[in-house]
Amino acid sequence: MHSPATPSRPFQYDSDGDAIMHDVVFELPDQRCLQLSPIFRLSDDVLYELVMSLVGEPSRESFKCAVRLAHVCRLWRSIVVHGPLFWRYIPWNRRDSPETVESFLRLSQDRPVTLALKPPVLSNHVVDVLGRHSRRVSTLILTVADFLCLSSALAGLSTLRWTSLERYQAVVKSDFIPGTFTAISSPAKPHSSESLPRYDVPIGPSNFSITTLSFNYTALRLDQIFRLIETAQPTLQCLKLYFQGREGLIPRHHWRLIHGPTLDLPALRSMELGYDDALSLIPLISRIRLPHLESLSLHDFGSAPAHDTPKGIGRKHIRSLHPGVPRLTQLLTAVIAAIPIPSPMTALRLTHLYDSQEPASALVPLLATFGPRLRSLHLSNCASQDLRALGVCMSSAKRPWRKLERLVVHDMDYTGPFECLWVRQSQKCRKLKELDLKPYLLLPAMEVLECFAETVKV
């Protein structure tokens, strides 16, 4: 049976939160009790670095890890509890009491913290606790069930002083409506923020700049989404628009959005679009201009229209733009029109694009327009004729693809006389560093693959 360990001495930390190290080799009287302790005593510096490596960067997982490590033994608990750098991420869930959360906030001492807040209601007690620590919150993540709850929560939080806030993320996620809305903001003037932006529809004026908007299967109408984008127009850098049509989601006035002046998004660098019916996004895409877009992702555009896509005047109005042209082609035409030529775009990802009405590849105009400047192209789960189109576009003598560094082709059925044309043309891409093909039953000829040596990943 082990004898009880003697109480460990208190640990000291410098101004950066690092432990002031001691080496137990020079503390001989402690050696016997350390050898008999449940976990053999490591030197302070080794133990501190070990715990820091296990906790990692501030996140929900780092918080859980710190709590678990504090229960290993008394020595580990002393290291973890008295180390403010281990408590840089504090979650506040619905079931957590204000007293419990404040105890964790105190462990971080005066360090900047990330606060992930999921409040059922913001009582006066909760606001009081937040008020004592809001000045050193550097990142605030607020998750609520709907926009009404978001407005209510922000009404209480906006009364506090967030003088160190560098990043604010609002998430609307319901248990009843699939998907999420996410908005990420930063202060227009660093270290001067005193209030938070309110993501109503439309958003009211704020001293925060919205940098990211993500719409993923939300219950917002397309015209509401456009108004949110319009409000964030000067500073919006990333846009993700992926929601699915449902009964009652797309009213007839959805199509009226196509009328009106164009909206420039000068700061937008990355855009991701996905929908179940390509036709329904045209009103929004036709209104925006993307002069500095660098990365574009298009995915999950099927051939079947949504159940609530209106018949009659709405459909006829859109059709009148390009009579007899398939839906996917119309969407890609609108995307091309939104991006200036020559384009700064260097990354293109195309996934699950298919239109049974399209006898030839709908991607030819897109690849021919932007291909020569691309550095990265990802193509997967698209129509079989799209690989032929890729080969034809890459073989163009007028606009060679000299800048391509990464080509990924996954889950594509390629057979026929053009099956290796696009691979053979890849040999002309002198900067190509990665050619990723998988899975394939029929690989290109071995003499073709040998030209790429270690570049090819199958």
NORPEKA-V841686 format. One record per backbone hydrogen bond with DSSP energy under -0.5 kcal/mol. CO is the residue of the C=O (numbers start at 1). NH is the residue of the N-H. Records with the same first field share a line. If there is no record, write none. Layout:
CO = NH  NH
This chain:
12 = 20
14 = 17
18 = 14
19 = 21
22 = 24  44
23 = 26
24 = 27
27 = 30
28 = 31
30 = 34
31 = 35
32 = 36
34 = 37  41
43 = 47
44 = 48
45 = 49
46 = 50
47 = 51
48 = 52
49 = 53
50 = 54
51 = 55
52 = 56
59 = 63
60 = 64
61 = 65
62 = 66
63 = 67
64 = 68
65 = 69
66 = 70
68 = 71
69 = 72
73 = 77
74 = 78
75 = 79
76 = 80
77 = 81
78 = 82
80 = 83
82 = 84
83 = 86
84 = 87
85 = 88
88 = 114
89 = 91
90 = 116
92 = 118
93 = 96
97 = 101
98 = 102
99 = 103
100 = 104
101 = 105
102 = 106
103 = 107
104 = 108
105 = 108
106 = 109
108 = 111
113 = 115  138  139
114 = 90  116
115 = 117  141
116 = 92
117 = 143
121 = 123
123 = 127
124 = 128
125 = 129
126 = 130
127 = 131
128 = 132
129 = 132  133
130 = 133  134
133 = 136
134 = 137
136 = 113  138
138 = 166  167
139 = 115
140 = 142  169
141 = 117  143
142 = 171
144 = 173
146 = 150
147 = 151
148 = 152
149 = 153
150 = 154
151 = 155
152 = 156
153 = 157
154 = 158
156 = 159
157 = 160
160 = 162
162 = 165
167 = 140
168 = 185
169 = 142
170 = 183
171 = 144  173
172 = 181
176 = 178
177 = 174
179 = 174
180 = 216
181 = 172
182 = 214
183 = 170
184 = 211  212
185 = 168
186 = 209
189 = 192
197 = 199
198 = 200  204
200 = 202
207 = 188
208 = 210
209 = 186  211
211 = 237  238
212 = 184
213 = 240
214 = 182  216
215 = 217  242
216 = 180
221 = 225
222 = 226
223 = 227
224 = 228
225 = 229
226 = 230
227 = 231
228 = 232
230 = 233
232 = 235  236
233 = 267
237 = 269  270
238 = 213
239 = 272
240 = 215  242
241 = 274
242 = 217
246 = 249  250
249 = 251
251 = 254
252 = 255
253 = 256
254 = 257
255 = 258
256 = 259
262 = 264
263 = 289
264 = 266
265 = 268
269 = 294  295
270 = 239
271 = 297
272 = 241
273 = 299
274 = 243
277 = 280
278 = 281
279 = 282
281 = 284  285
282 = 286
284 = 287  288
285 = 288
287 = 263
289 = 265
290 = 293
294 = 346  347
295 = 271
296 = 349
297 = 273
298 = 351
299 = 275
300 = 275  302
301 = 354
302 = 278
306 = 309
311 = 314
312 = 316
313 = 317
314 = 318
315 = 319
316 = 320
318 = 321  322
322 = 325
326 = 330
327 = 331
328 = 332
329 = 333
330 = 334
331 = 335
332 = 336
333 = 337
334 = 338
335 = 339
336 = 339
338 = 290
346 = 375  376
347 = 296
348 = 378
349 = 298
350 = 380
351 = 300
352 = 301  354
353 = 383
355 = 358
357 = 359
361 = 364
363 = 367
364 = 368
365 = 369
366 = 370
367 = 371
370 = 373  374
371 = 374
372 = 403
375 = 405  406
376 = 348
377 = 408
378 = 350
379 = 410
380 = 352
383 = 386
384 = 387  388
385 = 389
386 = 390
387 = 391
388 = 392
389 = 393
390 = 394
391 = 395
393 = 396
400 = 402
405 = 433  434
406 = 377
407 = 436
408 = 379
409 = 438
410 = 381
412 = 414
413 = 415
416 = 419
418 = 421  422
420 = 424
421 = 425
422 = 426
423 = 427
424 = 427
425 = 428
426 = 429
428 = 430
429 = 432
434 = 407
435 = 437  457
436 = 409
438 = 411
441 = 443
445 = 448  449
446 = 450
448 = 451
449 = 452  453
452 = 455
453 = 456
455 = 435
457 = 437
